[in-house]
Amino acid sequence: MGKIGILSRLMYLAEEAADQYDAEVVDVAYTGQTRNAVVRVFVDRIGGISLDECAHISRALADLLDMEDLIPHRYRLEVSSPGVERPLKKPRDFERFAGELVKIHTAQPIENQTIHVGHLHHFEKQRVYLALSEEHIRVIPFEHITKANLKFESPFGDSPSKPSKS
């Protein structure tokens, strides 16, 4: 099985393990070869996820991986929270984090830019509506996004003020 097949199966098994604890899989990564291979799984839930919950999901996933014998060599399994600047991968991520400060990379320039930072206004019809200011909302087609993540907003006011939702 190739790397894409392994990643697809890892995602499926990780989701099965996370579902047992009412958590969602944010992302899965598989790096390395027969030496120093690492399986990284990022899990979350509304309200956040604890270290103990990550440990429970890790044990459940380890059992599933052992039963399936998906990776025939030694590997290290890491299950953790995606952190405060978590990636946004799925349409529901863009719906869930409306109002939050985000950074979006696009494959093609939109308004002469490929990096867009603003507050996520809303997501509709496979388009992200990003508030750059009170007056300016940039529309980004979901299929043009190559990478997106939340941006940490300092409580000390170092980031742009949050525009109101109209």
N, C-alpha and C positions, 0 to 999 in steps of 0.2 A: 504494500500500500504506500502510495506517495505521500509527501508532506501535506498536500491539500486534503487528501483523504483522511489522514490522521487528524488534522485540525478540525475537520468537519465532525468526525467521530468524537473527538475530545469535547467539542462544544455540546454535542448531544448528551454525552455522559455527565458533563459538568452541570448542564441544565437539570438532568435527572437528580443529581445529588443536591443541587441548590433548592429545587422544588420541595424536597423533604423538609426544608427549614424556612419555607416561604421567602426565599431570596431569589434574586435574578442574577444571571451571568451577564456581566458587562463586556468582558473580553476574555479571550483565551490566546495564549502564545506558546509555541513549542520551538525551542532553540537548541542548538548544539546537535551533535551527532552521537555516535556510540559512547564518546567520552563527554562528560560534563553536560549531558542533556538536561534541560529544565522545562518543566511544564508549569506555566504561570496561569492562574485563573483569578480573575477579578470579579468579586461578587458584591452586591449591594442590595438594599431594600429601602423603601421610603422610611425616613427617620434614621437611616444609617445602620451599620452592621458592626457587631462587636467582635473582638478577637476570639472569644469562646465560640461564637457562631461560625467564624471562619475555620476554626479547628474542627468543629463537628462536620462541616461540609468537606473539609480536606480528608477526614477519615472515611466519610461515605464515598467520596470520589476515588480514594485509594483502593477501597474494596472493589468498586466497579471496574477500575483499571486492571486490578489483579485478576478478576474473573474473566475479563475480556482478553487479557494478554495483548493489548493494543501496541504497546511499545516493548519490543523484545529484549531491550538492553536496560541497564541501570539508568535511572533518571531521578531528578529531585523535583518533588511536587511542592509548589508554593500557591497557597490560596490566601488572598488578602482583599482588603477594601481597595477600590480604585483611587482613593484619596480625594482631596478637595477639588482638584482640577481633573476630575474624571472625564474619560472620553465620552462623546456622544456618538453612538453608532447607528441606532435604530430610530425610525420615525417617532416611536413612543418616547424616546429620550428627549427629543426636541419639544414634544408636547408637555412632558412632565416638568421640564425645567424652564418653562415660560417665565419671563421676568428676570432671569439670571444673566449675569455677564458671561459671554462666551467668546471664544476665538475660533474662527472657521477658516480653513484653507480650501481653496477651490482649484480645480484643474485648469480652468480658463479664467482669465480676468473678468471681473464684473465691476463695472464703473472704474476700469483701469487698475483694479487691485485683485490680488490672489489671496491676500490675508485680510480678514475682516473681523474687527472687534467691536462688539456692541452688546446691547441687551436683547435677549431673545424675546421678541414681541409675541409671535405665535407661529404655529406650523399648520399649514392648510394646503390640501391638494398637491402634496409632494413638493411644497415650497416652504423655505424658512424665511420668515419676516424678521429682519434684524434691525432694531432701533439704534441708529448711530447718534441721534439727537432727538429732541422733542419733535422736530419737524421732518426728519429724514429717516425713512424706513427703506432699507435695501432688501430686495427680494432675491433669494438665492435658491435655484433649483436643487433639490436634494441630490440628484444624480451627479451634480458638478462638485459635490463636497468630497474632498480626499481625506480630510482629517478635521475633527471638531472636538473641542473640550470646554468644560467650564473654566472660567478664570476666577481666581481668588480675588475677592474684593476686600481690601483692607478696611477695618473698622475706623481707621484714622483718616479716611477720605482721600487716599492716594489714587483712587480710580474714578472714572467719570461718574457723574451722578446718574441715578437710575431714572430713566424717563417713565412717565406715567402711562399706563395702558389706557387707550381710548376705546 
